[in-house]
Amino acid sequence: MDQTVTDARARPERTARKEDAGKNASVPDSAASSDVKTMAARPPSRPGRRFRRVGALAITLAAICAVWLGNRYLISHTVEQFSMKPVDLTVELSGPGTLDAMRTSLISSRLQGVIATMRVDRNDRVSQGDVIAEIVTDDLKSELGASMASVDAARKAVDLAKADRQRAEAALANARLSFDRQETLLEKNAASKESYDNAVSTLRQAEADLNRSLAAIEQAKAQEQAAAATAAVQRVKLDDGTIRAPFDGVVVSRDHYVGDTITPGSEIVRLVDPASIVLSARFDESSIYRLSPGQKAIIRFNGAGKDSSIEAAVLRIDKQVDTETREFSVDLRPETLPPNWALGQRAMTTIAVDTRKGVLAVPNDAIERRQGKPGVWIIDSGRAYWIAVTLGDAGGPFVEVVQGLEPGDVILSEPRDVYFGMKIA
């Protein structure tokens, strides 16, 4: 009743305002009276509905939280576990390395000339003495021919000198007989002093001729030796025109081709002995006391896959440390080589340096670091908790735990999405 009276009292005022607005906005009178009736018929809102909606929302959120907490802390989760017990740990050192060769040769020419033929190319295998390349040596062949002619002439001169010696020896023998005869006749006063003197002079002349023939022989022999030496030099130069492999190996590079002019010392090909290939690995200087020749190692080349590993052994340890990186090099000799290899190829090597007996070790994947500190997730009373540990030496997929765990402890071997207090099946 009061509401109706109030609406009746307010109706003239609202109607007057509507009429004034209709004059300005050109609104029909029928529309204005319709709005008034609608407002008069709308029931008032009830405050209790708003509180019921808030309560339902709160109940829904509480149910969601209860389900989430129940799933998080009341439902058991199945995870991979690892039980701690003493084991024998093979301590290993890992480091990067590159392929190198201890026996390599930059094959070049000792002559200056034009390459006439090339017998090898990259990746070709050659044996010791095989022809690598040949240089144009027409001028050297001519010089060698002239030297050989000089040798022949010197040899004939020696033969001629020897013939003169035989003639001088015959003349000397005849002069000695004449001298002996004149000396005997002179003693018997059967010959004159003048005849005796002539015999002495003839003997001395024959002796001088023999000595001269002997000297001529030595001179001819010296000339023959000089000509032979010159010919030998020319022959060596001619042989230098044919470049041969100094040892068995593989051609890894080629810098010249047929028709190129080369100078003495310029590289033609590079030859590598596959048997001398080593892996030069680098390690921190703190590890040098743990290495020694003969230790076993494993080499894994980049991109070859985890299963493509090659056994090797430590060959030698360098005695010099890089002053900038504080690293030293270790040469490892691989037992075999992959089908495709290249000098400078990168690889990772793992060297077994020691075997520790009866130590506690955990898988590498079980380690989780927080703020730089290593730790593991331990299972206590059926729930997971993270604890800090002190690590020692590493060996393969395991790492030694010096402090923080005891035999019989159970940890998560591969923690994934683990949280504090998670219930473990």
One Martini backbone bead per residue (centre of mass of N, CA, C, O) as a GRO file, in nm:
protein
  425
    1MET     BB    1   0.058   0.060  -0.023
    2ASP     BB    2   0.296   0.255   0.011
    3GLN     BB    3   0.417   0.200  -0.268
    4THR     BB    4   0.172   0.307  -0.431
    5VAL     BB    5   0.173   0.590  -0.322
    6THR     BB    6   0.451   0.668  -0.402
    7ASP     BB    7   0.411   0.623  -0.708
    8ALA     BB    8   0.178   0.828  -0.736
    9ARG     BB    9   0.342   1.074  -0.642
   10ALA     BB   10   0.579   1.033  -0.859
   11ARG     BB   11   0.438   1.037  -1.134
   12PRO     BB   12   0.403   1.342  -1.207
   13GLU     BB   13   0.702   1.412  -1.205
   14ARG     BB   14   0.795   1.201  -1.423
   15THR     BB   15   0.595   1.303  -1.639
   16ALA     BB   16   0.707   1.585  -1.659
   17ARG     BB   17   0.993   1.501  -1.737
   18LYS     BB   18   0.914   1.343  -1.993
   19GLU     BB   19   0.786   1.582  -2.139
   20ASP     BB   20   1.037   1.755  -2.150
   21ALA     BB   21   1.208   1.541  -2.296
   22GLY     BB   22   1.014   1.512  -2.544
   23LYS     BB   23   1.061   1.789  -2.654
   24ASN     BB   24   1.371   1.755  -2.700
   25ALA     BB   25   1.365   1.423  -2.813
   26SER     BB   26   1.105   1.309  -2.946
   27VAL     BB   27   0.922   1.131  -2.745
   28PRO     BB   28   0.678   0.930  -2.698
   29ASP     BB   29   0.417   0.891  -2.469
   30SER     BB   30   0.385   0.580  -2.471
   31ALA     BB   31   0.679   0.505  -2.385
   32ALA     BB   32   0.683   0.647  -2.112
   33SER     BB   33   0.444   0.493  -1.977
   34SER     BB   34   0.576   0.208  -2.006
   35ASP     BB   35   0.822   0.258  -1.816
   36VAL     BB   36   0.661   0.318  -1.562
   37LYS     BB   37   0.521   0.040  -1.536
   38THR     BB   38   0.777  -0.137  -1.519
   39MET     BB   39   0.897  -0.004  -1.259
   40ALA     BB   40   0.650  -0.068  -1.083
   41ALA     BB   41   0.661  -0.401  -1.126
   42ARG     BB   42   0.943  -0.439  -1.003
   43PRO     BB   43   1.111  -0.618  -0.786
   44PRO     BB   44   1.294  -0.638  -0.522
   45SER     BB   45   1.596  -0.709  -0.412
   46ARG     BB   46   1.786  -0.982  -0.260
   47PRO     BB   47   2.055  -1.019  -0.041
   48GLY     BB   48   2.083  -1.343  -0.016
   49ARG     BB   49   2.198  -1.431  -0.297
   50ARG     BB   50   2.492  -1.323  -0.276
   51PHE     BB   51   2.578  -1.509  -0.038
   52ARG     BB   52   2.529  -1.781  -0.181
   53ARG     BB   53   2.741  -1.748  -0.406
   54VAL     BB   54   2.994  -1.718  -0.226
   55GLY     BB   55   2.963  -1.989  -0.080
   56ALA     BB   56   2.984  -2.174  -0.333
   57LEU     BB   57   3.266  -2.081  -0.417
   58ALA     BB   58   3.411  -2.165  -0.155
   59ILE     BB   59   3.340  -2.464  -0.169
   60THR     BB   60   3.478  -2.522  -0.439
   61LEU     BB   61   3.767  -2.437  -0.357
   62ALA     BB   62   3.793  -2.636  -0.121
   63ALA     BB   63   3.762  -2.890  -0.291
   64ILE     BB   64   4.004  -2.845  -0.475
   65CYS     BB   65   4.218  -2.833  -0.250
   66ALA     BB   66   4.162  -3.114  -0.137
   67VAL     BB   67   4.230  -3.270  -0.391
   68TRP     BB   68   4.520  -3.164  -0.430
   69LEU     BB   69   4.632  -3.247  -0.149
   70GLY     BB   70   4.560  -3.546  -0.175
   71ASN     BB   71   4.731  -3.597  -0.435
   72ARG     BB   72   5.004  -3.492  -0.305
   73TYR     BB   73   4.995  -3.642   0.010
   74LEU     BB   74   4.809  -3.927  -0.012
   75ILE     BB   75   4.918  -4.015  -0.282
   76SER     BB   76   5.100  -4.247  -0.433
   77HIS     BB   77   5.424  -4.255  -0.599
   78THR     BB   78   5.590  -4.379  -0.877
   79VAL     BB   79   5.944  -4.447  -0.852
   80GLU     BB   80   6.276  -4.450  -0.897
   81GLN     BB   81   6.507  -4.651  -0.717
   82PHE     BB   82   6.800  -4.633  -0.484
   83SER     BB   83   7.030  -4.840  -0.323
   84MET     BB   84   7.263  -4.817  -0.081
   85LYS     BB   85   7.601  -4.946  -0.160
   86PRO     BB   86   7.887  -5.092  -0.179
   87VAL     BB   87   8.134  -5.023  -0.435
   88ASP     BB   88   8.312  -5.043  -0.739
   89LEU     BB   89   8.504  -4.765  -0.855
   90THR     BB   90   8.577  -4.619  -1.164
   91VAL     BB   91   8.799  -4.383  -1.223
   92GLU     BB   92   8.750  -4.087  -1.429
   93LEU     BB   93   8.867  -3.908  -1.723
   94SER     BB   94   8.756  -3.618  -1.902
   95GLY     BB   95   8.818  -3.507  -2.251
   96PRO     BB   96   8.922  -3.324  -2.505
   97GLY     BB   97   9.003  -3.386  -2.863
   98THR     BB   98   9.249  -3.445  -3.131
   99LEU     BB   99   9.361  -3.536  -3.429
  100ASP     BB  100   9.687  -3.681  -3.485
  101ALA     BB  101  10.036  -3.692  -3.608
  102MET     BB  102  10.370  -3.813  -3.579
  103ARG     BB  103  10.373  -3.895  -3.902
  104THR     BB  104  10.469  -3.640  -4.123
  105SER     BB  105  10.471  -3.513  -4.475
  106LEU     BB  106  10.612  -3.253  -4.676
  107ILE     BB  107  10.604  -3.283  -5.002
  108SER     BB  108  10.880  -3.195  -5.211
  109SER     BB  109  11.105  -3.009  -5.409
  110ARG     BB  110  11.455  -2.965  -5.513
  111LEU     BB  111  11.335  -2.835  -5.765
  112GLN     BB  112  11.298  -2.631  -6.047
  113GLY     BB  113  10.971  -2.654  -6.206
  114VAL     BB  114  10.760  -2.859  -6.400
  115ILE     BB  115  10.482  -3.039  -6.389
  116ALA     BB  116  10.417  -3.340  -6.558
  117THR     BB  117  10.319  -3.540  -6.319
  118MET     BB  118  10.035  -3.697  -6.138
  119ARG     BB  119   9.980  -3.991  -5.926
  120VAL     BB  120   9.809  -3.838  -5.701
  121ASP     BB  121   9.555  -3.804  -5.446
  122ARG     BB  122   9.327  -3.767  -5.239
  123ASN     BB  123   9.322  -4.054  -5.022
  124ASP     BB  124   9.566  -4.193  -5.112
  125ARG     BB  125   9.748  -4.488  -5.115
  126VAL     BB  126  10.091  -4.544  -5.024
  127SER     BB  127  10.414  -4.650  -5.087
  128GLN     BB  128  10.727  -4.697  -5.057
  129GLY     BB  129  10.844  -4.538  -5.365
  130ASP     BB  130  10.622  -4.406  -5.481
  131VAL     BB  131  10.496  -4.207  -5.720
  132ILE     BB  132  10.393  -3.870  -5.710
  133ALA     BB  133  10.594  -3.699  -5.906
  134GLU     BB  134  10.695  -3.509  -6.208
  135ILE     BB  135  10.964  -3.343  -6.358
  136VAL     BB  136  11.096  -3.146  -6.581
  137THR     BB  137  11.429  -3.300  -6.729
  138ASP     BB  138  11.582  -3.235  -7.001
  139ASP     BB  139  11.841  -3.081  -6.911
  140LEU     BB  140  11.946  -3.306  -6.722
  141LYS     BB  141  11.983  -3.521  -6.940
  142SER     BB  142  12.197  -3.367  -7.100
  143GLU     BB  143  12.405  -3.338  -6.873
  144LEU     BB  144  12.435  -3.640  -6.825
  145GLY     BB  145  12.545  -3.708  -7.107
  146ALA     BB  146  12.801  -3.533  -7.086
  147SER     BB  147  12.918  -3.675  -6.838
  148MET     BB  148  12.938  -3.959  -6.963
  149ALA     BB  149  13.142  -3.873  -7.185
  150SER     BB  150  13.363  -3.788  -6.990
  151VAL     BB  151  13.402  -4.066  -6.868
  152ASP     BB  152  13.491  -4.209  -7.124
  153ALA     BB  153  13.737  -4.030  -7.183
  154ALA     BB  154  13.883  -4.089  -6.915
  155ARG     BB  155  13.905  -4.395  -6.955
  156LYS     BB  156  14.083  -4.380  -7.213
  157ALA     BB  157  14.316  -4.225  -7.083
  158VAL     BB  158  14.392  -4.455  -6.893
  159ASP     BB  159  14.459  -4.662  -7.110
  160LEU     BB  160  14.684  -4.495  -7.245
  161ALA     BB  161  14.864  -4.472  -6.993
  162LYS     BB  162  14.909  -4.774  -6.962
  163ALA     BB  163  15.054  -4.814  -7.234
  164ASP     BB  164  15.291  -4.625  -7.168
  165ARG     BB  165  15.391  -4.790  -6.932
  166GLN     BB  166  15.469  -5.042  -7.091
  167ARG     BB  167  15.675  -4.902  -7.270
  168ALA     BB  168  15.854  -4.796  -7.036
  169GLU     BB  169  15.920  -5.071  -6.916
  170ALA     BB  170  16.067  -5.183  -7.167
  171ALA     BB  171  16.281  -4.965  -7.185
  172LEU     BB  172  16.399  -5.010  -6.902
  173ALA     BB  173  16.490  -5.302  -6.942
  174ASN     BB  174  16.685  -5.241  -7.178
  175ALA     BB  175  16.864  -5.034  -7.022
  176ARG     BB  176  16.962  -5.233  -6.803
  177LEU     BB  177  17.109  -5.430  -6.988
  178SER     BB  178  17.305  -5.226  -7.111
  179PHE     BB  179  17.431  -5.138  -6.846
  180ASP     BB  180  17.536  -5.412  -6.750
  181ARG     BB  181  17.721  -5.462  -6.995
  182GLN     BB  182  17.896  -5.203  -6.971
  183GLU     BB  183  17.994  -5.260  -6.684
  184THR     BB  184  18.147  -5.523  -6.749
  185LEU     BB  185  18.333  -5.414  -6.973
  186LEU     BB  186  18.465  -5.196  -6.802
  187GLU     BB  187  18.599  -5.392  -6.596
  188LYS     BB  188  18.761  -5.533  -6.861
  189ASN     BB  189  18.835  -5.312  -7.074
  190ALA     BB  190  18.611  -5.346  -7.329
  191ALA     BB  191  18.512  -5.052  -7.270
  192SER     BB  192  18.415  -4.747  -7.277
  193LYS     BB  193  18.329  -4.469  -7.102
  194GLU     BB  194  18.118  -4.360  -7.302
  195SER     BB  195  17.935  -4.609  -7.317
  196TYR     BB  196  17.864  -4.613  -7.020
  197ASP     BB  197  17.731  -4.330  -7.008
  198ASN     BB  198  17.507  -4.392  -7.213
  199ALA     BB  199  17.373  -4.614  -7.042
  200VAL     BB  200  17.306  -4.439  -6.800
  201SER     BB  201  17.125  -4.235  -6.953
  202THR     BB  202  16.919  -4.437  -7.061
  203LEU     BB  203  16.820  -4.540  -6.786
  204ARG     BB  204  16.718  -4.273  -6.673
  205GLN     BB  205  16.514  -4.217  -6.900
  206ALA     BB  206  16.341  -4.470  -6.853
  207GLU     BB  207  16.260  -4.403  -6.562
  208ALA     BB  208  16.122  -4.132  -6.629
  209ASP     BB  209  15.909  -4.247  -6.821
  210LEU     BB  210  15.772  -4.427  -6.612
  211ASN     BB  211  15.691  -4.208  -6.412
  212ARG     BB  212  15.519  -4.047  -6.615
  213SER     BB  213  15.315  -4.276  -6.676
  214LEU     BB  214  15.214  -4.304  -6.387
  215ALA     BB  215  15.111  -4.012  -6.362
  216ALA     BB  216  14.913  -4.031  -6.599
  217ILE     BB  217  14.735  -4.239  -6.474
  218GLU     BB  218  14.646  -4.077  -6.221
  219GLN     BB  219  14.525  -3.843  -6.382
  220ALA     BB  220  14.317  -4.008  -6.538
  221LYS     BB  221  14.172  -4.116  -6.290
  222ALA     BB  222  14.088  -3.841  -6.175
  223GLN     BB  223  13.921  -3.757  -6.421
  224GLU     BB  224  13.728  -3.995  -6.400
  225GLN     BB  225  13.618  -3.930  -6.116
  226ALA     BB  226  13.511  -3.648  -6.182
  227ALA     BB  227  13.317  -3.737  -6.404
  228ALA     BB  228  13.157  -3.934  -6.224
  229ALA     BB  229  13.063  -3.725  -6.016
  230THR     BB  230  12.912  -3.546  -6.212
  231ALA     BB  231  12.718  -3.769  -6.302
  232ALA     BB  232  12.600  -3.825  -6.024
  233VAL     BB  233  12.476  -3.548  -5.981
  234GLN     BB  234  12.295  -3.557  -6.230
  235ARG     BB  235  12.143  -3.809  -6.141
  236VAL     BB  236  12.023  -3.695  -5.882
  237LYS     BB  237  11.869  -3.468  -6.016
  238LEU     BB  238  11.702  -3.653  -6.189
  239ASP     BB  239  11.575  -3.806  -5.950
  240ASP     BB  240  11.442  -3.548  -5.823
  241GLY     BB  241  11.220  -3.536  -6.051
  242THR     BB  242  11.132  -3.790  -5.882
  243ILE     BB  243  10.867  -3.820  -5.661
  244ARG     BB  244  10.863  -3.991  -5.350
  245ALA     BB  245  10.768  -4.198  -5.106
  246PRO     BB  246  10.897  -4.233  -4.775
  247PHE     BB  247  10.617  -4.378  -4.691
  248ASP     BB  248  10.358  -4.519  -4.562
  249GLY     BB  249  10.034  -4.375  -4.673
  250VAL     BB  250   9.827  -4.075  -4.674
  251VAL     BB  251   9.669  -3.846  -4.869
  252VAL     BB  252   9.553  -3.520  -4.737
  253SER     BB  253   9.699  -3.329  -4.956
  254ARG     BB  254   9.676  -3.088  -5.246
  255ASP     BB  255   9.851  -2.804  -5.422
  256HIS     BB  256   9.917  -2.937  -5.709
  257TYR     BB  257   9.953  -2.940  -6.069
  258VAL     BB  258   9.965  -2.980  -6.385
  259GLY     BB  259  10.194  -2.710  -6.484
  260ASP     BB  260  10.319  -2.630  -6.237
  261THR     BB  261  10.535  -2.410  -6.074
  262ILE     BB  262  10.813  -2.496  -5.881
  263THR     BB  263  10.988  -2.480  -5.579
  264PRO     BB  264  11.203  -2.523  -5.350
  265GLY     BB  265  10.991  -2.654  -5.080
  266SER     BB  266  10.728  -2.684  -5.208
  267GLU     BB  267  10.421  -2.804  -5.158
  268ILE     BB  268  10.241  -3.082  -5.285
  269VAL     BB  269  10.208  -3.296  -5.050
  270ARG     BB  270  10.043  -3.477  -4.780
  271LEU     BB  271  10.175  -3.719  -4.552
  272VAL     BB  272  10.027  -3.999  -4.366
  273ASP     BB  273  10.060  -4.214  -4.094
  274PRO     BB  274   9.821  -4.415  -3.956
  275ALA     BB  275  10.002  -4.551  -3.726
  276SER     BB  276  10.055  -4.237  -3.593
  277ILE     BB  277   9.785  -4.191  -3.477
  278VAL     BB  278   9.645  -3.952  -3.247
  279LEU     BB  279   9.502  -3.840  -2.938
  280SER     BB  280   9.481  -3.504  -2.830
  281ALA     BB  281   9.440  -3.440  -2.501
  282ARG     BB  282   9.276  -3.235  -2.242
  283PHE     BB  283   9.386  -3.124  -1.913
  284ASP     BB  284   9.404  -3.049  -1.605
  285GLU     BB  285   9.677  -3.001  -1.399
  286SER     BB  286   9.549  -3.166  -1.149
  287SER     BB  287   9.567  -3.459  -1.328
  288ILE     BB  288   9.870  -3.549  -1.379
  289TYR     BB  289   9.914  -3.757  -1.131
  290ARG     BB  290   9.687  -3.977  -1.258
  291LEU     BB  291   9.880  -4.028  -1.496
  292SER     BB  292   9.979  -4.299  -1.731
  293PRO     BB  293  10.122  -4.511  -1.918
  294GLY     BB  294   9.872  -4.758  -2.038
  295GLN     BB  295   9.608  -4.653  -1.997
  296LYS     BB  296   9.281  -4.685  -2.032
  297ALA     BB  297   9.053  -4.600  -2.310
  298ILE     BB  298   8.791  -4.386  -2.452
  299ILE     BB  299   8.660  -4.309  -2.781
  300ARG     BB  300   8.446  -4.028  -2.890
  301PHE     BB  301   8.297  -3.914  -3.161
  302ASN     BB  302   8.151  -3.666  -3.308
  303GLY     BB  303   7.841  -3.797  -3.423
  304ALA     BB  304   7.874  -4.131  -3.375
  305GLY     BB  305   7.776  -4.206  -3.107
  306LYS     BB  306   7.767  -4.404  -2.824
  307ASP     BB  307   7.846  -4.687  -2.973
  308SER     BB  308   8.102  -4.528  -3.105
  309SER     BB  309   8.371  -4.684  -2.979
  310ILE     BB  310   8.726  -4.654  -2.887
  311GLU     BB  311   9.002  -4.806  -2.807
  312ALA     BB  312   9.270  -4.708  -2.576
  313ALA     BB  313   9.600  -4.559  -2.499
  314VAL     BB  314   9.844  -4.429  -2.320
  315LEU     BB  315  10.143  -4.290  -2.447
  316ARG     BB  316  10.172  -3.974  -2.355
  317ILE     BB  317  10.307  -3.696  -2.154
  318ASP     BB  318  10.325  -3.384  -2.126
  319LYS     BB  319  10.579  -3.128  -2.003
  320GLN     BB  320  10.353  -2.900  -2.073
  321VAL     BB  321  10.187  -2.600  -1.974
  322ASP     BB  322   9.940  -2.392  -2.025
  323THR     BB  323   9.943  -2.059  -1.915
  324GLU     BB  324   9.632  -1.996  -1.973
  325THR     BB  325   9.462  -2.282  -1.929
  326ARG     BB  326   9.605  -2.503  -1.749
  327GLU     BB  327   9.692  -2.723  -1.965
  328PHE     BB  328   9.739  -3.059  -2.083
  329SER     BB  329   9.875  -3.319  -2.282
  330VAL     BB  330   9.742  -3.633  -2.425
  331ASP     BB  331   9.847  -3.926  -2.581
  332LEU     BB  332   9.645  -4.146  -2.782
  333ARG     BB  333   9.623  -4.483  -2.889
  334PRO     BB  334   9.443  -4.628  -3.119
  335GLU     BB  335   9.341  -4.941  -3.224
  336THR     BB  336   9.143  -4.788  -3.414
  337LEU     BB  337   8.968  -4.667  -3.705
  338PRO     BB  338   8.757  -4.508  -3.863
  339PRO     BB  339   8.652  -4.498  -4.181
  340ASN     BB  340   8.625  -4.189  -4.105
  341TRP     BB  341   8.891  -3.948  -4.111
  342ALA     BB  342   9.055  -3.651  -3.953
  343LEU     BB  343   9.253  -3.408  -3.909
  344GLY     BB  344   9.121  -3.241  -3.622
  345GLN     BB  345   8.929  -3.422  -3.501
  346ARG     BB  346   8.679  -3.449  -3.272
  347ALA     BB  347   8.683  -3.565  -2.921
  348MET     BB  348   8.610  -3.796  -2.657
  349THR     BB  349   8.769  -3.887  -2.347
  350THR     BB  350   8.816  -4.185  -2.133
  351ILE     BB  351   9.003  -4.238  -1.831
  352ALA     BB  352   9.131  -4.495  -1.639
  353VAL     BB  353   9.287  -4.422  -1.311
  354ASP     BB  354   9.094  -4.589  -1.102
  355THR     BB  355   9.008  -4.813  -0.811
  356ARG     BB  356   8.738  -4.820  -0.592
  357LYS     BB  357   8.673  -4.966  -0.280
  358GLY     BB  358   8.388  -4.952  -0.109
  359VAL     BB  359   8.179  -4.730  -0.222
  360LEU     BB  360   7.965  -4.461  -0.241
  361ALA     BB  361   7.718  -4.447  -0.509
  362VAL     BB  362   7.561  -4.241  -0.757
  363PRO     BB  363   7.376  -4.136  -0.989
  364ASN     BB  364   7.390  -3.867  -1.188
  365ASP     BB  365   7.070  -3.826  -1.208
  366ALA     BB  366   7.034  -3.787  -0.883
  367ILE     BB  367   7.145  -3.511  -0.911
  368GLU     BB  368   7.058  -3.204  -0.729
  369ARG     BB  369   7.076  -2.859  -0.758
  370ARG     BB  370   7.108  -2.599  -0.494
  371GLN     BB  371   7.270  -2.324  -0.509
  372GLY     BB  372   7.526  -2.520  -0.606
  373LYS     BB  373   7.429  -2.769  -0.442
  374PRO     BB  374   7.447  -3.091  -0.384
  375GLY     BB  375   7.181  -3.347  -0.420
  376VAL     BB  376   6.920  -3.560  -0.279
  377TRP     BB  377   6.646  -3.787  -0.285
  378ILE     BB  378   6.509  -3.901   0.005
  379ILE     BB  379   6.363  -4.181   0.173
  380ASP     BB  380   6.124  -4.108   0.446
  381SER     BB  381   5.857  -4.261   0.548
  382GLY     BB  382   5.746  -4.244   0.239
  383ARG     BB  383   5.916  -3.977   0.183
  384ALA     BB  384   6.041  -3.688   0.020
  385TYR     BB  385   6.384  -3.557   0.056
  386TRP     BB  386   6.612  -3.301   0.049
  387ILE     BB  387   6.973  -3.346   0.041
  388ALA     BB  388   7.291  -3.283   0.116
  389VAL     BB  389   7.608  -3.349  -0.056
  390THR     BB  390   7.931  -3.507  -0.089
  391LEU     BB  391   8.152  -3.521  -0.348
  392GLY     BB  392   8.364  -3.705  -0.559
  393ASP     BB  393   8.442  -3.924  -0.765
  394ALA     BB  394   8.421  -4.020  -1.104
  395GLY     BB  395   8.237  -4.308  -1.274
  396GLY     BB  396   8.074  -4.281  -1.521
  397PRO     BB  397   7.736  -4.298  -1.402
  398PHE     BB  398   7.900  -4.233  -1.137
  399VAL     BB  399   7.922  -4.096  -0.793
  400GLU     BB  400   8.077  -4.007  -0.520
  401VAL     BB  401   7.992  -4.029  -0.164
  402VAL     BB  402   8.124  -3.884   0.121
  403GLN     BB  403   7.862  -3.714   0.229
  404GLY     BB  404   7.505  -3.793   0.353
  405LEU     BB  405   7.529  -4.110   0.332
  406GLU     BB  406   7.409  -4.449   0.377
  407PRO     BB  407   7.377  -4.760   0.411
  408GLY     BB  408   7.034  -4.821   0.290
  409ASP     BB  409   6.963  -4.592   0.145
  410VAL     BB  410   6.691  -4.426  -0.029
  411ILE     BB  411   6.666  -4.309  -0.361
  412LEU     BB  412   6.631  -4.109  -0.637
  413SER     BB  413   6.746  -4.174  -0.956
  414GLU     BB  414   6.502  -3.991  -1.120
  415PRO     BB  415   6.414  -3.687  -1.063
  416ARG     BB  416   6.063  -3.588  -1.127
  417ASP     BB  417   5.858  -3.374  -1.000
  418VAL     BB  418   5.962  -3.318  -0.713
  419TYR     BB  419   5.855  -3.289  -0.367
  420PHE     BB  420   5.807  -3.201  -0.059
  421GLY     BB  421   5.662  -3.489   0.085
  422MET     BB  422   5.631  -3.703  -0.112
  423LYS     BB  423   5.458  -3.984  -0.180
  424ILE     BB  424   5.587  -4.317  -0.177
  425ALA     BB  425   5.555  -4.644  -0.309
   0.00000   0.00000   0.00000
